[in-house]
Amino acid sequence: MIKAKNIHKYYGDVEVLKGVDLDIKKSEIVAIVGPSGAGKTTLLQILGTLDKPLKEQEFELSLNDVSLKNLSDKQLSEFRNKHIGFIFQFHQLLPEFTALENVCIPAFISKKNKKEAQEKAKQILSFLGLSHRINHKPNELSGGEQQRVAVARALINNPSVILADEPSGNLDTDSAKSLHELFFKLRDEFNQTFVLVTHNEELANMADRKLTMIDGKII
């Protein structure tokens, strides 16, 4: 599913990633833990093609047997839209749009039929227990509901993998627990693959594998 080898990254003179190797299988839920500044978010951004590794170092990066190494920015953008879903600590929903409209945005970007996209969004929101909230805007939703809308948005294009950066970091305990259980339900229902960066020990311990990053390396 995801293969990364010898991933290096500098910001200025600071080496943030120091030759990271990673191999994640389909339908696997992997948690990446470690102290702040260890390079977890940087690694997630590179896996999600939002950032690029150091080109001067020989590296490999592929997703679903597609090498991402030599794709142009436009090709990476198209690949990202179709194959990668993102969930962030703060839901990043657009405040002027309803839950349904927010979920549909990635589908519209990939030029999917409007009616089909809306039907698919309604199905996902219903699966996530939000069928009664589809016409509500983000400020009319609870924190847990906002994050579930963000999950629906990440799922709308049937991505190969979901990358989540501190997905429950802004939620209360009960909402966080519900979100964690949802990830495993999605894996069981749709064979979804998750890579989670988290400081939440409960979530990390639920994962199929827990990888620890310290000082730019997985140990």
Biotite code that builds the C-alpha atoms (Angstrom):
import biotite.structure as struc

atoms = struc.array([
    struc.Atom([0.000, 0.000, 0.000], chain_id="A", res_id=1, res_name="MET", atom_name="CA", element="C"),
    struc.Atom([2.547, 2.609, 1.161], chain_id="A", res_id=2, res_name="ILE", atom_name="CA", element="C"),
    struc.Atom([6.272, 2.149, 0.744], chain_id="A", res_id=3, res_name="LYS", atom_name="CA", element="C"),
    struc.Atom([8.787, 4.783, 1.782], chain_id="A", res_id=4, res_name="ALA", atom_name="CA", element="C"),
    struc.Atom([12.542, 4.312, 1.891], chain_id="A", res_id=5, res_name="LYS", atom_name="CA", element="C"),
    struc.Atom([15.324, 6.661, 2.981], chain_id="A", res_id=6, res_name="ASN", atom_name="CA", element="C"),
    struc.Atom([13.118, 9.717, 3.413], chain_id="A", res_id=7, res_name="ILE", atom_name="CA", element="C"),
    struc.Atom([15.125, 12.808, 4.407], chain_id="A", res_id=8, res_name="HIS", atom_name="CA", element="C"),
    struc.Atom([13.850, 16.333, 4.959], chain_id="A", res_id=9, res_name="LYS", atom_name="CA", element="C"),
    struc.Atom([15.531, 19.594, 5.954], chain_id="A", res_id=10, res_name="TYR", atom_name="CA", element="C"),
    struc.Atom([14.001, 22.893, 6.987], chain_id="A", res_id=11, res_name="TYR", atom_name="CA", element="C"),
    struc.Atom([16.866, 25.320, 6.656], chain_id="A", res_id=12, res_name="GLY", atom_name="CA", element="C"),
    struc.Atom([19.833, 23.707, 8.402], chain_id="A", res_id=13, res_name="ASP", atom_name="CA", element="C"),
    struc.Atom([17.647, 21.494, 10.578], chain_id="A", res_id=14, res_name="VAL", atom_name="CA", element="C"),
    struc.Atom([17.352, 17.864, 9.490], chain_id="A", res_id=15, res_name="GLU", atom_name="CA", element="C"),
    struc.Atom([13.782, 16.921, 10.428], chain_id="A", res_id=16, res_name="VAL", atom_name="CA", element="C"),
    struc.Atom([13.674, 13.432, 8.863], chain_id="A", res_id=17, res_name="LEU", atom_name="CA", element="C"),
    struc.Atom([16.807, 11.312, 8.905], chain_id="A", res_id=18, res_name="LYS", atom_name="CA", element="C"),
    struc.Atom([16.305, 8.432, 6.503], chain_id="A", res_id=19, res_name="GLY", atom_name="CA", element="C"),
    struc.Atom([12.847, 7.122, 7.413], chain_id="A", res_id=20, res_name="VAL", atom_name="CA", element="C"),
    struc.Atom([11.731, 3.722, 6.084], chain_id="A", res_id=21, res_name="ASP", atom_name="CA", element="C"),
    struc.Atom([8.065, 2.731, 6.198], chain_id="A", res_id=22, res_name="LEU", atom_name="CA", element="C"),
    struc.Atom([5.938, -0.106, 4.811], chain_id="A", res_id=23, res_name="ASP", atom_name="CA", element="C"),
    struc.Atom([2.170, -0.078, 5.410], chain_id="A", res_id=24, res_name="ILE", atom_name="CA", element="C"),
    struc.Atom([-0.201, -2.784, 4.197], chain_id="A", res_id=25, res_name="LYS", atom_name="CA", element="C"),
    struc.Atom([-3.724, -2.348, 2.841], chain_id="A", res_id=26, res_name="LYS", atom_name="CA", element="C"),
    struc.Atom([-6.439, -2.181, 5.534], chain_id="A", res_id=27, res_name="SER", atom_name="CA", element="C"),
    struc.Atom([-3.831, -1.641, 8.223], chain_id="A", res_id=28, res_name="GLU", atom_name="CA", element="C"),
    struc.Atom([-4.247, 0.989, 10.920], chain_id="A", res_id=29, res_name="ILE", atom_name="CA", element="C"),
    struc.Atom([-0.858, 2.377, 11.913], chain_id="A", res_id=30, res_name="VAL", atom_name="CA", element="C"),
    struc.Atom([-0.291, 4.922, 14.667], chain_id="A", res_id=31, res_name="ALA", atom_name="CA", element="C"),
    struc.Atom([2.824, 7.089, 14.683], chain_id="A", res_id=32, res_name="ILE", atom_name="CA", element="C"),
    struc.Atom([3.714, 8.447, 18.110], chain_id="A", res_id=33, res_name="VAL", atom_name="CA", element="C"),
    struc.Atom([6.577, 10.387, 19.628], chain_id="A", res_id=34, res_name="GLY", atom_name="CA", element="C"),
    struc.Atom([7.450, 13.724, 21.216], chain_id="A", res_id=35, res_name="PRO", atom_name="CA", element="C"),
    struc.Atom([6.689, 17.067, 19.584], chain_id="A", res_id=36, res_name="SER", atom_name="CA", element="C"),
    struc.Atom([9.342, 17.944, 17.025], chain_id="A", res_id=37, res_name="GLY", atom_name="CA", element="C"),
    struc.Atom([10.158, 14.317, 16.229], chain_id="A", res_id=38, res_name="ALA", atom_name="CA", element="C"),
    struc.Atom([9.093, 14.726, 12.587], chain_id="A", res_id=39, res_name="GLY", atom_name="CA", element="C"),
    struc.Atom([5.709, 12.953, 12.685], chain_id="A", res_id=40, res_name="LYS", atom_name="CA", element="C"),
    struc.Atom([3.680, 15.619, 10.894], chain_id="A", res_id=41, res_name="THR", atom_name="CA", element="C"),
    struc.Atom([6.441, 16.216, 8.346], chain_id="A", res_id=42, res_name="THR", atom_name="CA", element="C"),
    struc.Atom([6.471, 12.514, 7.522], chain_id="A", res_id=43, res_name="LEU", atom_name="CA", element="C"),
    struc.Atom([2.676, 12.483, 7.176], chain_id="A", res_id=44, res_name="LEU", atom_name="CA", element="C"),
    struc.Atom([2.786, 15.479, 4.832], chain_id="A", res_id=45, res_name="GLN", atom_name="CA", element="C"),
    struc.Atom([5.373, 13.755, 2.640], chain_id="A", res_id=46, res_name="ILE", atom_name="CA", element="C"),
    struc.Atom([3.329, 10.529, 2.556], chain_id="A", res_id=47, res_name="LEU", atom_name="CA", element="C"),
    struc.Atom([0.356, 12.668, 1.524], chain_id="A", res_id=48, res_name="GLY", atom_name="CA", element="C"),
    struc.Atom([2.348, 14.508, -1.196], chain_id="A", res_id=49, res_name="THR", atom_name="CA", element="C"),
    struc.Atom([1.791, 17.859, 0.537], chain_id="A", res_id=50, res_name="LEU", atom_name="CA", element="C"),
    struc.Atom([5.570, 18.120, 0.901], chain_id="A", res_id=51, res_name="ASP", atom_name="CA", element="C"),
    struc.Atom([8.528, 16.478, -0.806], chain_id="A", res_id=52, res_name="LYS", atom_name="CA", element="C"),
    struc.Atom([11.591, 14.619, 0.491], chain_id="A", res_id=53, res_name="PRO", atom_name="CA", element="C"),
    struc.Atom([15.117, 15.859, -0.060], chain_id="A", res_id=54, res_name="LEU", atom_name="CA", element="C"),
    struc.Atom([15.836, 15.097, -3.723], chain_id="A", res_id=55, res_name="LYS", atom_name="CA", element="C"),
    struc.Atom([19.603, 14.950, -3.219], chain_id="A", res_id=56, res_name="GLU", atom_name="CA", element="C"),
    struc.Atom([19.144, 11.728, -1.243], chain_id="A", res_id=57, res_name="GLN", atom_name="CA", element="C"),
    struc.Atom([18.185, 8.605, -3.158], chain_id="A", res_id=58, res_name="GLU", atom_name="CA", element="C"),
    struc.Atom([14.706, 7.661, -1.909], chain_id="A", res_id=59, res_name="PHE", atom_name="CA", element="C"),
    struc.Atom([11.598, 5.674, -2.767], chain_id="A", res_id=60, res_name="GLU", atom_name="CA", element="C"),
    struc.Atom([7.984, 6.688, -2.203], chain_id="A", res_id=61, res_name="LEU", atom_name="CA", element="C"),
    struc.Atom([5.007, 4.826, -3.631], chain_id="A", res_id=62, res_name="SER", atom_name="CA", element="C"),
    struc.Atom([1.326, 4.365, -2.903], chain_id="A", res_id=63, res_name="LEU", atom_name="CA", element="C"),
    struc.Atom([-0.713, 1.540, -4.402], chain_id="A", res_id=64, res_name="ASN", atom_name="CA", element="C"),
    struc.Atom([2.290, 0.545, -6.538], chain_id="A", res_id=65, res_name="ASP", atom_name="CA", element="C"),
    struc.Atom([2.425, 4.031, -8.098], chain_id="A", res_id=66, res_name="VAL", atom_name="CA", element="C"),
    struc.Atom([5.787, 5.740, -7.693], chain_id="A", res_id=67, res_name="SER", atom_name="CA", element="C"),
    struc.Atom([5.318, 9.343, -6.578], chain_id="A", res_id=68, res_name="LEU", atom_name="CA", element="C"),
    struc.Atom([8.961, 10.271, -6.987], chain_id="A", res_id=69, res_name="LYS", atom_name="CA", element="C"),
    struc.Atom([8.903, 11.831, -10.447], chain_id="A", res_id=70, res_name="ASN", atom_name="CA", element="C"),
    struc.Atom([5.344, 13.093, -10.738], chain_id="A", res_id=71, res_name="LEU", atom_name="CA", element="C"),
    struc.Atom([4.832, 16.764, -11.559], chain_id="A", res_id=72, res_name="SER", atom_name="CA", element="C"),
    struc.Atom([3.029, 19.066, -9.126], chain_id="A", res_id=73, res_name="ASP", atom_name="CA", element="C"),
    struc.Atom([-0.125, 18.822, -11.254], chain_id="A", res_id=74, res_name="LYS", atom_name="CA", element="C"),
    struc.Atom([0.080, 15.023, -11.345], chain_id="A", res_id=75, res_name="GLN", atom_name="CA", element="C"),
    struc.Atom([0.641, 14.924, -7.583], chain_id="A", res_id=76, res_name="LEU", atom_name="CA", element="C"),
    struc.Atom([-2.382, 17.154, -7.024], chain_id="A", res_id=77, res_name="SER", atom_name="CA", element="C"),
    struc.Atom([-4.592, 14.893, -9.136], chain_id="A", res_id=78, res_name="GLU", atom_name="CA", element="C"),
    struc.Atom([-3.236, 11.765, -7.451], chain_id="A", res_id=79, res_name="PHE", atom_name="CA", element="C"),
    struc.Atom([-3.768, 13.272, -3.992], chain_id="A", res_id=80, res_name="ARG", atom_name="CA", element="C"),
    struc.Atom([-7.368, 14.193, -4.771], chain_id="A", res_id=81, res_name="ASN", atom_name="CA", element="C"),
    struc.Atom([-8.222, 10.690, -5.977], chain_id="A", res_id=82, res_name="LYS", atom_name="CA", element="C"),
    struc.Atom([-6.201, 8.469, -3.657], chain_id="A", res_id=83, res_name="HIS", atom_name="CA", element="C"),
    struc.Atom([-5.540, 10.239, -0.347], chain_id="A", res_id=84, res_name="ILE", atom_name="CA", element="C"),
    struc.Atom([-7.954, 11.480, 2.301], chain_id="A", res_id=85, res_name="GLY", atom_name="CA", element="C"),
    struc.Atom([-6.863, 13.885, 5.031], chain_id="A", res_id=86, res_name="PHE", atom_name="CA", element="C"),
    struc.Atom([-8.172, 14.472, 8.553], chain_id="A", res_id=87, res_name="ILE", atom_name="CA", element="C"),
    struc.Atom([-6.605, 17.259, 10.617], chain_id="A", res_id=88, res_name="PHE", atom_name="CA", element="C"),
    struc.Atom([-6.768, 18.202, 14.298], chain_id="A", res_id=89, res_name="GLN", atom_name="CA", element="C"),
    struc.Atom([-8.934, 21.183, 13.409], chain_id="A", res_id=90, res_name="PHE", atom_name="CA", element="C"),
    struc.Atom([-11.638, 20.080, 11.013], chain_id="A", res_id=91, res_name="HIS", atom_name="CA", element="C"),
    struc.Atom([-10.830, 22.709, 8.321], chain_id="A", res_id=92, res_name="GLN", atom_name="CA", element="C"),
    struc.Atom([-14.452, 22.859, 7.203], chain_id="A", res_id=93, res_name="LEU", atom_name="CA", element="C"),
    struc.Atom([-15.466, 25.907, 5.183], chain_id="A", res_id=94, res_name="LEU", atom_name="CA", element="C"),
    struc.Atom([-17.817, 27.919, 7.429], chain_id="A", res_id=95, res_name="PRO", atom_name="CA", element="C"),
    struc.Atom([-20.042, 29.270, 4.655], chain_id="A", res_id=96, res_name="GLU", atom_name="CA", element="C"),
    struc.Atom([-20.994, 25.779, 3.405], chain_id="A", res_id=97, res_name="PHE", atom_name="CA", element="C"),
    struc.Atom([-23.266, 23.113, 4.876], chain_id="A", res_id=98, res_name="THR", atom_name="CA", element="C"),
    struc.Atom([-22.032, 19.721, 6.013], chain_id="A", res_id=99, res_name="ALA", atom_name="CA", element="C"),
    struc.Atom([-23.202, 18.197, 2.731], chain_id="A", res_id=100, res_name="LEU", atom_name="CA", element="C"),
    struc.Atom([-21.473, 20.869, 0.657], chain_id="A", res_id=101, res_name="GLU", atom_name="CA", element="C"),
    struc.Atom([-18.226, 20.517, 2.593], chain_id="A", res_id=102, res_name="ASN", atom_name="CA", element="C"),
    struc.Atom([-18.179, 16.767, 2.054], chain_id="A", res_id=103, res_name="VAL", atom_name="CA", element="C"),
    struc.Atom([-18.800, 17.170, -1.684], chain_id="A", res_id=104, res_name="CYS", atom_name="CA", element="C"),
    struc.Atom([-15.899, 19.569, -2.327], chain_id="A", res_id=105, res_name="ILE", atom_name="CA", element="C"),
    struc.Atom([-13.213, 16.933, -3.133], chain_id="A", res_id=106, res_name="PRO", atom_name="CA", element="C"),
    struc.Atom([-15.667, 15.181, -5.462], chain_id="A", res_id=107, res_name="ALA", atom_name="CA", element="C"),
    struc.Atom([-16.408, 18.423, -7.280], chain_id="A", res_id=108, res_name="PHE", atom_name="CA", element="C"),
    struc.Atom([-12.673, 19.110, -7.618], chain_id="A", res_id=109, res_name="ILE", atom_name="CA", element="C"),
    struc.Atom([-12.296, 15.733, -9.331], chain_id="A", res_id=110, res_name="SER", atom_name="CA", element="C"),
    struc.Atom([-15.171, 16.745, -11.646], chain_id="A", res_id=111, res_name="LYS", atom_name="CA", element="C"),
    struc.Atom([-17.624, 14.098, -10.489], chain_id="A", res_id=112, res_name="LYS", atom_name="CA", element="C"),
    struc.Atom([-21.299, 14.455, -11.353], chain_id="A", res_id=113, res_name="ASN", atom_name="CA", element="C"),
    struc.Atom([-22.965, 16.814, -8.858], chain_id="A", res_id=114, res_name="LYS", atom_name="CA", element="C"),
    struc.Atom([-26.015, 14.665, -8.194], chain_id="A", res_id=115, res_name="LYS", atom_name="CA", element="C"),
    struc.Atom([-23.952, 11.486, -7.786], chain_id="A", res_id=116, res_name="GLU", atom_name="CA", element="C"),
    struc.Atom([-21.512, 13.270, -5.472], chain_id="A", res_id=117, res_name="ALA", atom_name="CA", element="C"),
    struc.Atom([-24.345, 14.561, -3.299], chain_id="A", res_id=118, res_name="GLN", atom_name="CA", element="C"),
    struc.Atom([-25.951, 11.116, -3.075], chain_id="A", res_id=119, res_name="GLU", atom_name="CA", element="C"),
    struc.Atom([-22.626, 9.564, -2.108], chain_id="A", res_id=120, res_name="LYS", atom_name="CA", element="C"),
    struc.Atom([-22.056, 12.301, 0.496], chain_id="A", res_id=121, res_name="ALA", atom_name="CA", element="C"),
    struc.Atom([-25.502, 11.683, 1.978], chain_id="A", res_id=122, res_name="LYS", atom_name="CA", element="C"),
    struc.Atom([-24.769, 7.953, 2.225], chain_id="A", res_id=123, res_name="GLN", atom_name="CA", element="C"),
    struc.Atom([-21.482, 8.555, 4.034], chain_id="A", res_id=124, res_name="ILE", atom_name="CA", element="C"),
    struc.Atom([-22.963, 11.145, 6.382], chain_id="A", res_id=125, res_name="LEU", atom_name="CA", element="C"),
    struc.Atom([-25.797, 8.743, 7.163], chain_id="A", res_id=126, res_name="SER", atom_name="CA", element="C"),
    struc.Atom([-23.285, 5.970, 7.880], chain_id="A", res_id=127, res_name="PHE", atom_name="CA", element="C"),
    struc.Atom([-21.528, 8.361, 10.272], chain_id="A", res_id=128, res_name="LEU", atom_name="CA", element="C"),
    struc.Atom([-24.797, 9.174, 12.053], chain_id="A", res_id=129, res_name="GLY", atom_name="CA", element="C"),
    struc.Atom([-25.182, 12.658, 10.586], chain_id="A", res_id=130, res_name="LEU", atom_name="CA", element="C"),
    struc.Atom([-28.145, 12.278, 8.232], chain_id="A", res_id=131, res_name="SER", atom_name="CA", element="C"),
    struc.Atom([-30.090, 14.802, 10.316], chain_id="A", res_id=132, res_name="HIS", atom_name="CA", element="C"),
    struc.Atom([-27.278, 17.389, 10.131], chain_id="A", res_id=133, res_name="ARG", atom_name="CA", element="C"),
    struc.Atom([-26.496, 17.533, 6.411], chain_id="A", res_id=134, res_name="ILE", atom_name="CA", element="C"),
    struc.Atom([-27.903, 21.043, 5.947], chain_id="A", res_id=135, res_name="ASN", atom_name="CA", element="C"),
    struc.Atom([-26.226, 22.492, 9.037], chain_id="A", res_id=136, res_name="HIS", atom_name="CA", element="C"),
    struc.Atom([-23.166, 24.711, 8.777], chain_id="A", res_id=137, res_name="LYS", atom_name="CA", element="C"),
    struc.Atom([-20.058, 23.993, 10.870], chain_id="A", res_id=138, res_name="PRO", atom_name="CA", element="C"),
    struc.Atom([-20.883, 26.541, 13.583], chain_id="A", res_id=139, res_name="ASN", atom_name="CA", element="C"),
    struc.Atom([-24.174, 24.707, 14.150], chain_id="A", res_id=140, res_name="GLU", atom_name="CA", element="C"),
    struc.Atom([-22.408, 21.394, 14.830], chain_id="A", res_id=141, res_name="LEU", atom_name="CA", element="C"),
    struc.Atom([-20.632, 20.064, 17.909], chain_id="A", res_id=142, res_name="SER", atom_name="CA", element="C"),
    struc.Atom([-16.893, 19.427, 17.805], chain_id="A", res_id=143, res_name="GLY", atom_name="CA", element="C"),
    struc.Atom([-17.438, 15.698, 17.374], chain_id="A", res_id=144, res_name="GLY", atom_name="CA", element="C"),
    struc.Atom([-19.941, 16.272, 14.588], chain_id="A", res_id=145, res_name="GLU", atom_name="CA", element="C"),
    struc.Atom([-17.588, 18.666, 12.803], chain_id="A", res_id=146, res_name="GLN", atom_name="CA", element="C"),
    struc.Atom([-14.823, 16.073, 12.887], chain_id="A", res_id=147, res_name="GLN", atom_name="CA", element="C"),
    struc.Atom([-17.154, 13.368, 11.554], chain_id="A", res_id=148, res_name="ARG", atom_name="CA", element="C"),
    struc.Atom([-18.039, 15.677, 8.664], chain_id="A", res_id=149, res_name="VAL", atom_name="CA", element="C"),
    struc.Atom([-14.287, 16.022, 8.056], chain_id="A", res_id=150, res_name="ALA", atom_name="CA", element="C"),
    struc.Atom([-14.035, 12.205, 8.026], chain_id="A", res_id=151, res_name="VAL", atom_name="CA", element="C"),
    struc.Atom([-16.860, 12.040, 5.473], chain_id="A", res_id=152, res_name="ALA", atom_name="CA", element="C"),
    struc.Atom([-15.057, 14.594, 3.324], chain_id="A", res_id=153, res_name="ARG", atom_name="CA", element="C"),
    struc.Atom([-11.899, 12.460, 3.484], chain_id="A", res_id=154, res_name="ALA", atom_name="CA", element="C"),
    struc.Atom([-13.887, 9.401, 2.321], chain_id="A", res_id=155, res_name="LEU", atom_name="CA", element="C"),
    struc.Atom([-15.893, 10.929, -0.540], chain_id="A", res_id=156, res_name="ILE", atom_name="CA", element="C"),
    struc.Atom([-13.467, 9.951, -3.337], chain_id="A", res_id=157, res_name="ASN", atom_name="CA", element="C"),
    struc.Atom([-12.864, 6.392, -2.063], chain_id="A", res_id=158, res_name="ASN", atom_name="CA", element="C"),
    struc.Atom([-9.213, 7.121, -1.238], chain_id="A", res_id=159, res_name="PRO", atom_name="CA", element="C"),
    struc.Atom([-6.625, 4.386, -0.954], chain_id="A", res_id=160, res_name="SER", atom_name="CA", element="C"),
    struc.Atom([-5.484, 5.705, 2.417], chain_id="A", res_id=161, res_name="VAL", atom_name="CA", element="C"),
    struc.Atom([-6.617, 8.140, 5.110], chain_id="A", res_id=162, res_name="ILE", atom_name="CA", element="C"),
    struc.Atom([-3.874, 10.239, 6.728], chain_id="A", res_id=163, res_name="LEU", atom_name="CA", element="C"),
    struc.Atom([-4.890, 11.768, 10.054], chain_id="A", res_id=164, res_name="ALA", atom_name="CA", element="C"),
    struc.Atom([-2.851, 14.300, 12.045], chain_id="A", res_id=165, res_name="ASP", atom_name="CA", element="C"),
    struc.Atom([-3.974, 14.451, 15.701], chain_id="A", res_id=166, res_name="GLU", atom_name="CA", element="C"),
    struc.Atom([-7.569, 13.724, 14.594], chain_id="A", res_id=167, res_name="PRO", atom_name="CA", element="C"),
    struc.Atom([-8.974, 13.709, 18.133], chain_id="A", res_id=168, res_name="SER", atom_name="CA", element="C"),
    struc.Atom([-6.645, 16.322, 19.607], chain_id="A", res_id=169, res_name="GLY", atom_name="CA", element="C"),
    struc.Atom([-9.355, 18.988, 19.718], chain_id="A", res_id=170, res_name="ASN", atom_name="CA", element="C"),
    struc.Atom([-12.177, 16.769, 21.035], chain_id="A", res_id=171, res_name="LEU", atom_name="CA", element="C"),
    struc.Atom([-13.515, 15.969, 24.489], chain_id="A", res_id=172, res_name="ASP", atom_name="CA", element="C"),
    struc.Atom([-12.970, 12.458, 25.846], chain_id="A", res_id=173, res_name="THR", atom_name="CA", element="C"),
    struc.Atom([-16.308, 10.979, 24.730], chain_id="A", res_id=174, res_name="ASP", atom_name="CA", element="C"),
    struc.Atom([-16.099, 12.473, 21.224], chain_id="A", res_id=175, res_name="SER", atom_name="CA", element="C"),
    struc.Atom([-12.507, 11.292, 20.877], chain_id="A", res_id=176, res_name="ALA", atom_name="CA", element="C"),
    struc.Atom([-13.479, 7.751, 21.866], chain_id="A", res_id=177, res_name="LYS", atom_name="CA", element="C"),
    struc.Atom([-16.337, 7.759, 19.325], chain_id="A", res_id=178, res_name="SER", atom_name="CA", element="C"),
    struc.Atom([-13.984, 8.967, 16.593], chain_id="A", res_id=179, res_name="LEU", atom_name="CA", element="C"),
    struc.Atom([-11.410, 6.293, 17.410], chain_id="A", res_id=180, res_name="HIS", atom_name="CA", element="C"),
    struc.Atom([-14.056, 3.566, 17.253], chain_id="A", res_id=181, res_name="GLU", atom_name="CA", element="C"),
    struc.Atom([-15.246, 4.995, 13.936], chain_id="A", res_id=182, res_name="LEU", atom_name="CA", element="C"),
    struc.Atom([-11.826, 4.498, 12.328], chain_id="A", res_id=183, res_name="PHE", atom_name="CA", element="C"),
    struc.Atom([-11.955, 0.781, 13.090], chain_id="A", res_id=184, res_name="PHE", atom_name="CA", element="C"),
    struc.Atom([-15.544, 0.527, 11.909], chain_id="A", res_id=185, res_name="LYS", atom_name="CA", element="C"),
    struc.Atom([-14.515, 2.114, 8.610], chain_id="A", res_id=186, res_name="LEU", atom_name="CA", element="C"),
    struc.Atom([-11.630, -0.312, 8.277], chain_id="A", res_id=187, res_name="ARG", atom_name="CA", element="C"),
    struc.Atom([-13.932, -3.273, 8.916], chain_id="A", res_id=188, res_name="ASP", atom_name="CA", element="C"),
    struc.Atom([-16.685, -1.997, 6.576], chain_id="A", res_id=189, res_name="GLU", atom_name="CA", element="C"),
    struc.Atom([-14.596, -0.606, 3.711], chain_id="A", res_id=190, res_name="PHE", atom_name="CA", element="C"),
    struc.Atom([-11.100, -2.121, 4.155], chain_id="A", res_id=191, res_name="ASN", atom_name="CA", element="C"),
    struc.Atom([-9.840, 1.416, 4.667], chain_id="A", res_id=192, res_name="GLN", atom_name="CA", element="C"),
    struc.Atom([-6.159, 2.039, 5.467], chain_id="A", res_id=193, res_name="THR", atom_name="CA", element="C"),
    struc.Atom([-5.264, 4.615, 8.126], chain_id="A", res_id=194, res_name="PHE", atom_name="CA", element="C"),
    struc.Atom([-2.003, 6.283, 9.135], chain_id="A", res_id=195, res_name="VAL", atom_name="CA", element="C"),
    struc.Atom([-2.561, 8.251, 12.331], chain_id="A", res_id=196, res_name="LEU", atom_name="CA", element="C"),
    struc.Atom([-0.216, 10.719, 13.975], chain_id="A", res_id=197, res_name="VAL", atom_name="CA", element="C"),
    struc.Atom([-1.349, 11.041, 17.566], chain_id="A", res_id=198, res_name="THR", atom_name="CA", element="C"),
    struc.Atom([-0.416, 11.863, 21.142], chain_id="A", res_id=199, res_name="HIS", atom_name="CA", element="C"),
    struc.Atom([-3.493, 9.938, 22.313], chain_id="A", res_id=200, res_name="ASN", atom_name="CA", element="C"),
    struc.Atom([-2.192, 6.748, 23.916], chain_id="A", res_id=201, res_name="GLU", atom_name="CA", element="C"),
    struc.Atom([-5.600, 5.061, 23.840], chain_id="A", res_id=202, res_name="GLU", atom_name="CA", element="C"),
    struc.Atom([-5.856, 5.499, 20.070], chain_id="A", res_id=203, res_name="LEU", atom_name="CA", element="C"),
    struc.Atom([-2.238, 4.500, 19.510], chain_id="A", res_id=204, res_name="ALA", atom_name="CA", element="C"),
    struc.Atom([-2.686, 1.302, 21.521], chain_id="A", res_id=205, res_name="ASN", atom_name="CA", element="C"),
    struc.Atom([-5.809, 0.359, 19.529], chain_id="A", res_id=206, res_name="MET", atom_name="CA", element="C"),
    struc.Atom([-3.891, 0.438, 16.230], chain_id="A", res_id=207, res_name="ALA", atom_name="CA", element="C"),
    struc.Atom([-2.584, -2.655, 14.466], chain_id="A", res_id=208, res_name="ASP", atom_name="CA", element="C"),
    struc.Atom([0.922, -1.225, 14.811], chain_id="A", res_id=209, res_name="ARG", atom_name="CA", element="C"),
    struc.Atom([2.384, 1.607, 16.840], chain_id="A", res_id=210, res_name="LYS", atom_name="CA", element="C"),
    struc.Atom([5.535, 3.224, 15.450], chain_id="A", res_id=211, res_name="LEU", atom_name="CA", element="C"),
    struc.Atom([7.594, 5.582, 17.600], chain_id="A", res_id=212, res_name="THR", atom_name="CA", element="C"),
    struc.Atom([9.475, 8.506, 16.097], chain_id="A", res_id=213, res_name="MET", atom_name="CA", element="C"),
    struc.Atom([12.318, 10.190, 17.956], chain_id="A", res_id=214, res_name="ILE", atom_name="CA", element="C"),
    struc.Atom([14.614, 12.829, 16.498], chain_id="A", res_id=215, res_name="ASP", atom_name="CA", element="C"),
    struc.Atom([13.614, 12.256, 12.876], chain_id="A", res_id=216, res_name="GLY", atom_name="CA", element="C"),
    struc.Atom([13.775, 8.469, 12.902], chain_id="A", res_id=217, res_name="LYS", atom_name="CA", element="C"),
    struc.Atom([11.395, 5.565, 13.489], chain_id="A", res_id=218, res_name="ILE", atom_name="CA", element="C"),
    struc.Atom([12.849, 3.463, 16.270], chain_id="A", res_id=219, res_name="ILE", atom_name="CA", element="C"),
])
